[in-house]
C-alpha cells in the first residue's frame, strides 16, 4: 500500500471499529426480524 494512502492513528481505528459495530448490530437485528417472522408464520399456519 502506498505511504500516502496508508492512514494510521486512533481516529481511523475508531472509524473502522464504528463501522464494524454498525454492521454487527444491523445483522443481528435482521436475524431477529427473520426469526420473529418465521415464528409468526408457523403460529399463523398451524392455527388454521
Protein Blocks (a to p, Z undefined) as FASTA:
>chain_A
ZZklmccdjklmmmmmmmmmmmmmmmmmmmmmmmmmmmmmmmmmmmZZ
